[in-house]
Amino acid sequence: MIGIDMEKCSRFEHFTLEGYKRIFTDNEIEYAKSFEYSEERFCGFFCVKEAFVKALDDTSLNYKEIEVLHTESGKPYINRTKYIESILKEKHANILECSISHMKDYASAVVLVQ
């Protein structure tokens, strides 16, 4: 199963902290805010969440429970929390990969669930 999403980064330019907290985890907010153009990171995280939902064809998923983290080398991954593990088990899936790309105006992400 594969999901892909692309969004305009400007969508996240005027979010308040409370707005971010409705969609993103504290770890995601801290990471994104550590960059000058944080809206690109927020947009990329959102694209991963949306692509994950599309890959599983399940709009009931809680976006805040889909957390994007990074390895030491900077590769993004979806944190395999109990919530994510239960979804994967329900869908008879195990492999979970994601990739994010962003530039000034747009961000995109691909999620593979197998």
Phi and psi in degrees as GROMACS dihedral restraints (atoms count N, CA, C in turn):
[ dihedral_restraints ]
;  ai    aj    ak    al  type     phi  dphi    fc
    3     4     5     6     1  -133.4    20    10
    4     5     6     7     1   143.1    20    10
    6     7     8     9     1  -132.9    20    10
    7     8     9    10     1   147.3    20    10
    9    10    11    12     1  -140.7    20    10
   10    11    12    13     1   146.7    20    10
   12    13    14    15     1  -148.6    20    10
   13    14    15    16     1   150.6    20    10
   15    16    17    18     1  -140.8    20    10
   16    17    18    19     1   135.5    20    10
   18    19    20    21     1  -139.5    20    10
   19    20    21    22     1   159.1    20    10
   21    22    23    24     1   -81.1    20    10
   22    23    24    25     1   129.4    20    10
   24    25    26    27     1   -63.6    20    10
   25    26    27    28     1   -30.7    20    10
   27    28    29    30     1   -60.7    20    10
   28    29    30    31     1   -18.6    20    10
   30    31    32    33     1   -57.0    20    10
   31    32    33    34     1   -26.6    20    10
   33    34    35    36     1  -106.4    20    10
   34    35    36    37     1     4.6    20    10
   36    37    38    39     1   -64.7    20    10
   37    38    39    40     1   -34.2    20    10
   39    40    41    42     1  -112.7    20    10
   40    41    42    43     1    18.9    20    10
   42    43    44    45     1   -67.9    20    10
   43    44    45    46     1   143.9    20    10
   45    46    47    48     1   -87.7    20    10
   46    47    48    49     1   169.7    20    10
   48    49    50    51     1   -58.8    20    10
   49    50    51    52     1   -39.5    20    10
   51    52    53    54     1   -63.6    20    10
   52    53    54    55     1   -37.4    20    10
   54    55    56    57     1   -64.3    20    10
   55    56    57    58     1   -44.1    20    10
   57    58    59    60     1   -62.1    20    10
   58    59    60    61     1   -41.2    20    10
   60    61    62    63     1   -66.9    20    10
   61    62    63    64     1   -17.9    20    10
   63    64    65    66     1   -74.1    20    10
   64    65    66    67     1   -24.7    20    10
   66    67    68    69     1  -114.9    20    10
   67    68    69    70     1   -34.9    20    10
   69    70    71    72     1  -112.7    20    10
   70    71    72    73     1   152.0    20    10
   72    73    74    75     1   -80.0    20    10
   73    74    75    76     1   166.6    20    10
   75    76    77    78     1   -59.6    20    10
   76    77    78    79     1   -39.0    20    10
   78    79    80    81     1   -62.7    20    10
   79    80    81    82     1   -42.5    20    10
   81    82    83    84     1   -66.0    20    10
   82    83    84    85     1   -41.3    20    10
   84    85    86    87     1   -64.1    20    10
   85    86    87    88     1   -46.3    20    10
   87    88    89    90     1   -60.3    20    10
   88    89    90    91     1   -45.0    20    10
   90    91    92    93     1   -62.9    20    10
   91    92    93    94     1   -51.0    20    10
   93    94    95    96     1   -61.9    20    10
   94    95    96    97     1   -41.8    20    10
   96    97    98    99     1   -68.2    20    10
   97    98    99   100     1   -13.9    20    10
   99   100   101   102     1   -79.6    20    10
  100   101   102   103     1    -2.8    20    10
  102   103   104   105     1  -110.9    20    10
  103   104   105   106     1   149.7    20    10
  105   106   107   108     1   -59.5    20    10
  106   107   108   109     1   -43.7    20    10
  108   109   110   111     1  -105.4    20    10
  109   110   111   112     1    71.3    20    10
  111   112   113   114     1   -63.5    20    10
  112   113   114   115     1   -27.2    20    10
  114   115   116   117     1   -61.7    20    10
  115   116   117   118     1   -28.9    20    10
  117   118   119   120     1   -64.5    20    10
  118   119   120   121     1   -41.2    20    10
  120   121   122   123     1   -69.9    20    10
  121   122   123   124     1   -45.0    20    10
  123   124   125   126     1   -59.7    20    10
  124   125   126   127     1   -42.3    20    10
  126   127   128   129     1   -63.5    20    10
  127   128   129   130     1   -42.4    20    10
  129   130   131   132     1   -61.9    20    10
  130   131   132   133     1   -43.6    20    10
  132   133   134   135     1   -61.2    20    10
  133   134   135   136     1   -44.0    20    10
  135   136   137   138     1   -61.2    20    10
  136   137   138   139     1   -41.0    20    10
  138   139   140   141     1   -61.6    20    10
  139   140   141   142     1   -38.3    20    10
  141   142   143   144     1   -63.0    20    10
  142   143   144   145     1   -46.4    20    10
  144   145   146   147     1   -59.8    20    10
  145   146   147   148     1   -45.7    20    10
  147   148   149   150     1   -65.7    20    10
  148   149   150   151     1   -41.4    20    10
  150   151   152   153     1   -65.9    20    10
  151   152   153   154     1   -36.4    20    10
  153   154   155   156     1   -63.5    20    10
  154   155   156   157     1   -45.7    20    10
  156   157   158   159     1   -59.6    20    10
  157   158   159   160     1   -43.7    20    10
  159   160   161   162     1   -66.0    20    10
  160   161   162   163     1   -41.0    20    10
  162   163   164   165     1   -61.2    20    10
  163   164   165   166     1   -37.8    20    10
  165   166   167   168     1   -91.9    20    10
  166   167   168   169     1    -6.7    20    10
  168   169   170   171     1    52.0    20    10
  169   170   171   172     1    50.3    20    10
  171   172   173   174     1  -141.2    20    10
  172   173   174   175     1    96.8    20    10
  174   175   176   177     1   -78.5    20    10
  175   176   177   178     1    -1.0    20    10
  177   178   179   180     1   -85.6    20    10
  178   179   180   181     1    -2.9    20    10
  180   181   182   183     1   -67.8    20    10
  181   182   183   184     1   146.4    20    10
  183   184   185   186     1   -89.2    20    10
  184   185   186   187     1   112.7    20    10
  186   187   188   189     1   -58.7    20    10
  187   188   189   190     1   -36.4    20    10
  189   190   191   192     1   -67.8    20    10
  190   191   192   193     1   -24.3    20    10
  192   193   194   195     1   -81.4    20    10
  193   194   195   196     1    -8.9    20    10
  195   196   197   198     1   -97.2    20    10
  196   197   198   199     1    96.4    20    10
  198   199   200   201     1  -101.3    20    10
  199   200   201   202     1   129.4    20    10
  201   202   203   204     1   -99.9    20    10
  202   203   204   205     1   123.4    20    10
  204   205   206   207     1  -121.0    20    10
  205   206   207   208     1   179.6    20    10
  207   208   209   210     1  -133.2    20    10
  208   209   210   211     1   144.1    20    10
  210   211   212   213     1   -72.0    20    10
  211   212   213   214     1   173.2    20    10
  213   214   215   216     1   -59.1    20    10
  214   215   216   217     1   -31.7    20    10
  216   217   218   219     1   -81.6    20    10
  217   218   219   220     1    -5.9    20    10
  219   220   221   222     1   101.4    20    10
  220   221   222   223     1    -0.9    20    10
  222   223   224   225     1   -70.9    20    10
  223   224   225   226     1   128.1    20    10
  225   226   227   228     1   -75.9    20    10
  226   227   228   229     1   151.0    20    10
  228   229   230   231     1  -151.9    20    10
  229   230   231   232     1   157.1    20    10
  231   232   233   234     1   -88.9    20    10
  232   233   234   235     1   123.7    20    10
  234   235   236   237     1   -61.9    20    10
  235   236   237   238     1   123.4    20    10
  237   238   239   240     1   -85.5    20    10
  238   239   240   241     1    71.3    20    10
  240   241   242   243     1   -74.6    20    10
  241   242   243   244     1   174.5    20    10
  243   244   245   246     1   -57.7    20    10
  244   245   246   247     1   -38.5    20    10
  246   247   248   249     1   -60.7    20    10
  247   248   249   250     1   -49.6    20    10
  249   250   251   252     1   -66.0    20    10
  250   251   252   253     1   -43.3    20    10
  252   253   254   255     1   -60.4    20    10
  253   254   255   256     1   -39.4    20    10
  255   256   257   258     1   -67.0    20    10
  256   257   258   259     1   -36.6    20    10
  258   259   260   261     1   -66.4    20    10
  259   260   261   262     1   -45.6    20    10
  261   262   263   264     1   -61.9    20    10
  262   263   264   265     1   -41.5    20    10
  264   265   266   267     1   -63.1    20    10
  265   266   267   268     1   -44.3    20    10
  267   268   269   270     1   -60.5    20    10
  268   269   270   271     1   -35.6    20    10
  270   271   272   273     1   -91.6    20    10
  271   272   273   274     1     3.5    20    10
  273   274   275   276     1    57.1    20    10
  274   275   276   277     1    45.6    20    10
  276   277   278   279     1  -123.1    20    10
  277   278   279   280     1   157.5    20    10
  279   280   281   282     1  -135.9    20    10
  280   281   282   283     1   -47.3    20    10
  282   283   284   285     1   -77.1    20    10
  283   284   285   286     1   132.3    20    10
  285   286   287   288     1  -140.4    20    10
  286   287   288   289     1   113.8    20    10
  288   289   290   291     1  -129.2    20    10
  289   290   291   292     1   151.2    20    10
  291   292   293   294     1  -146.3    20    10
  292   293   294   295     1   157.9    20    10
  294   295   296   297     1  -143.6    20    10
  295   296   297   298     1   141.4    20    10
  297   298   299   300     1  -123.4    20    10
  298   299   300   301     1   141.9    20    10
  300   301   302   303     1  -134.6    20    10
  301   302   303   304     1   137.4    20    10
  303   304   305   306     1  -149.6    20    10
  304   305   306   307     1   152.7    20    10
  306   307   308   309     1  -143.9    20    10
  307   308   309   310     1  -172.8    20    10
  309   310   311   312     1   -48.8    20    10
  310   311   312   313     1   -47.8    20    10
  312   313   314   315     1   -99.8    20    10
  313   314   315   316     1   -25.9    20    10
  315   316   317   318     1  -135.8    20    10
  316   317   318   319     1   155.0    20    10
  318   319   320   321     1  -134.0    20    10
  319   320   321   322     1   152.0    20    10
  321   322   323   324     1  -143.7    20    10
  322   323   324   325     1   160.4    20    10
  324   325   326   327     1  -150.1    20    10
  325   326   327   328     1   150.5    20    10
  327   328   329   330     1  -125.0    20    10
  328   329   330   331     1   137.1    20    10
  330   331   332   333     1  -126.6    20    10
  331   332   333   334     1   132.0    20    10
  333   334   335   336     1  -114.6    20    10
  334   335   336   337     1   125.0    20    10
  336   337   338   339     1  -123.7    20    10
  337   338   339   340     1   125.8    20    10
